[in-house]
Amino acid sequence: MGITDQPYDASWETISLWAILLVVACYVVAELGSRFVLTKDTSSKDKLAFVWFAFDGVVHGCIELPFMYAIYCTILASSTLAHRTSASARPVVAP
């Protein structure tokens, strides 16, 4: 799937549904993680804290990390390209 001039024609309902499903999937991963990691005698407060932090970590890793990666890689690539272009465009001066 590449970059095109065509607008994305999904409705807001479709986008919202996929976003909610992604968040629910993150919660399910956090809840399943708590069942595998925590023991049966873990207090409800500790379980709630574990699920919250696991959910937060999964959300950061799955939803926010790709955006940050794309932004910073684009900045680094464009600054490196600009540096190479400006360095190669300089005239060579003989001593």
VENCOR-V380550 format. One record per backbone hydrogen bond with DSSP energy under -1.0 kcal/mol. CO is the residue of the C=O (numbers start at 1). NH is the residue of the N-H. Records with the same first field share a line. If there is no record, write none. Layout:
CO: NH ; NH
This chain:
11: 15
12: 16
13: 17
14: 18
15: 19
16: 20
17: 21
18: 22
19: 23
20: 24
21: 25
22: 26
23: 27
24: 28
25: 29
26: 30
27: 31
28: 32
29: 33
30: 34
31: 35
32: 36
33: 37
34: 38
39: 42
43: 47
44: 48
45: 49
46: 50
47: 51
48: 52
49: 53
50: 54
51: 55
52: 56
53: 57
54: 58
55: 59
56: 60
57: 61
58: 62
59: 63 ; 64
60: 65
64: 68
65: 69
66: 70
67: 71
68: 72
69: 73
70: 74
71: 75
72: 76
73: 77
74: 78
75: 79
76: 80
77: 81
78: 82
79: 83
80: 84
81: 85
82: 86
83: 87
84: 88
85: 89
